[in-house]
Amino acid sequence: MASSTTTLPLCTNKTLSSSFTNTSFVAKPSQLFLHGRSSQSFKVSCNANNSGEHEKNLEGLDRRNVLLGLGGLYGAANLAPLATASPIPPPDLNSCGPATITDGPPVPYFCCPPKPHDMENIPYYKLNTMTKRRIRSPAHAADEEYIAKYELATSRMRDLDTNTTDPDPRGFKQQANVHCAYCNGAYKVGGKELQVHFSWLFFPFHRWYLYFYERILGSLIDDPTFALPYWNWDHPKGMRLPPMFDDECSSLYDARRNPSHRNGAIMDLGYSGDEVQTTQLQLMTNNLTLMYRQMITNAPCPLLFFGKPYPLGTNPSPGMGTIENIPHNAIHAWTGTKRCSDLGNGVKSYGEDLGNFYSAALDPVFYCHHANVDRMWYEWKKLGGKRGDLMDEDWLNSEFFFYDECSNPWRVKVRDCLDHTKMGYDYAPMDKPWHNFKPMKQTTTGKVNTSSLPPANKVFPLAKLDKVISFSISRKIEKNEQEELLTFCLKFDNSKNLRFDVFLNADKTVNAVELDKIEFAGSFTNLPHVHGNTDRKPATFQLAINELLEDNGLEDEDTIAVTLVPKKGGRYISIDSAKIDREDCN
């Protein structure tokens, strides 16, 4: 195939050297459309002689990743935790097995991606210097020309799924399978399930995932400038399913969505399975409040934003960051079918498609949703302060595996995706009303009399959070640069939709429907994700409260009042303890 000349090359066949054997992959014994017309043929440069586009980046190779692939150690079923931490390596494709539907049976199809023909030589992907960026724009503002291009690209991607004997890794279902395999128990690393949610891997995995998906779409319509739209649910204009995805005749449509959330219904960024009985205006107000809390109040530190550390040898799902918690999880649940509903022929719903990890990427809006999640990473860093990328080598050197637009397999590292502009794309500007939506209303007159409330050590442990509870909690008054964190040690059934809200300086009479109050601290949610183990999962839930203390006039109080309001599934949540910690915000 002749090479097409563009300012943004799409792909090239890899040229590999036998000097590097990727043993980690070997089974061991023990913006809108910019210009150009729609192409009716698939043209993409796959010139094997253009070997300079993607080079093997071996200098940054972590030696522990290679060692883990030797002598059967990598695939050992009972690999003990390492004495020192190590980054998560790419999964062993030979060990990819059946995945399990969240809170359900095995996935009815094999969702592991096709194996590369040469699994011993899979290089590192190296980003090009781009002279023209792809511009991701808000979905609600898309014009007819862009929508037509997006529909055509998606239709052609779906057409690639026709060969079931030799699946094309660029096909729509195969791309969806990437998410299924990484998120529903098909992959193992270090003898444990690999899970890219509920930890610091959440943002970088999905950034790389969308990067390759977007390039595949562009290649299928011969347009290297093509960019995904972003579902700007953080703005009132975007707080509904984007119309382009609600056309039943479009390749962007998915029939397995909650029918009550179509046709312009205003979304709930804190959705946990039940509808909030309030006005559309209050619902949008709540949404902006949640965005302010999750992006600003509760995310002054990198680990609070990204999620808990997840080095090799530790258990998966150590804890999610603020945006993954809300609104990411809620939007998945809001869009998919209502759990336990009847899909017809007696088939039980498990939240498909977007509401369950195994099927989420089968809904085209998944990628639009995650484009905005990715945009939040960019917008959060722009807020300043101590908001910046993690510098932990275990995070920077964690790796994933993807296919590109020419079906070439690649390994990628977290450290190479920190600057999205170097990946050849950017975001069209959009107002961020949540940025200035700091709650100002106060419902409590003065300070709550904490002497009338039981202390935390008399309330916890609590077997179930099935009613509103208020308690007092002690804190040390210290004037320093540390962040004060309200910390809950809890256990929960991670096969259930769950949510509870937290308020400071409030009592049991708090109006929990209206969140735009200075007393509202934040929310804990769970998007079901258990795979074969329904034991209650221990977790740590933390809320940064420095701003809350100041706004409520509590900086000099050694005892404050806390109120917990269960919104969904409280009987499946137990709380062992509540305390206030201080941590350096870095």
MOBEL-V421326 format. One record per helix or strand of 2 or more residues. SS is the DSSP state (h for helix, s for strand). FROM is the first residue (numbers start at 1). LEN is the number of residues. If there is no record, write none. Layout:
BEGIN
((SS,FROM,LEN) (SS,FROM,LEN))
END
This chain:
BEGIN
((h,23,3) (h,63,6) (h,93,3) (s,134,3) (h,139,3) (h,144,19) (h,172,12) (s,188,2) (s,192,2) (h,201,20) (h,236,3) (h,243,3) (h,259,3) (h,280,18) (h,302,5) (h,322,14) (h,360,3) (h,365,18) (h,393,4) (s,399,5) (s,409,5) (h,414,4) (h,420,4) (s,425,3) (h,433,4) (h,450,3) (h,456,4) (s,469,6) (s,483,10) (s,498,7) (s,520,7) (s,537,8) (h,546,6) (s,559,10) (h,570,3) (s,573,11))
END
